[in-house]
Amino acid sequence: MMQALRRLDRALARLEDAAITVIVAAMAVLLGVGVVLRYVFNDPLTWSEEFVVTIFVWSVMLGVPSALRSRMHIRIDALVLRLGPAGRRACGWLACAGALAIFVAAIYAGWSHTANVASSATPMLGYSVGWIFVPMPIGFALTLFHAAMILADEGPDAVFRNATESVIDSAEA
């Protein structure tokens, strides 16, 4: 069972990273073309900003689980670094419990809001406003899944460990 979950974790990670790459490239191209058309040809892309805002939200909400997996979240670790293994483990459990509450609340709030606005259409392109808000529950669900996998594989003190702590820990060993 754990092997299947690990394979799913890796597959989702590859999919998230590929989607972020495509989204950021699309934003760069659309914004660049929009600037050239607006200021060089005086003929702006009226729809591009609406679309860029939507895919920007997707990039941010897919970036949250990616940052967790890459240990790139910011964490104030001055206290945690002074604790021993038991203290770090206790802080890890506390962080996991708090994160679980936040992730579940964000998934629920995002899903509820998406359902409430899904029948509204965007002004320029006419797609559902739900596409702007559905990345929130998706992103937090992916983050919750990746956090659970890190918890299962490495323990509570590793879930929110950042890259700096990993370097310090390896230097101390």
Order of alpha helices (4+ residues) and beta strands (2+ residues): alpha-alpha-alpha-alpha-alpha-alpha-alpha
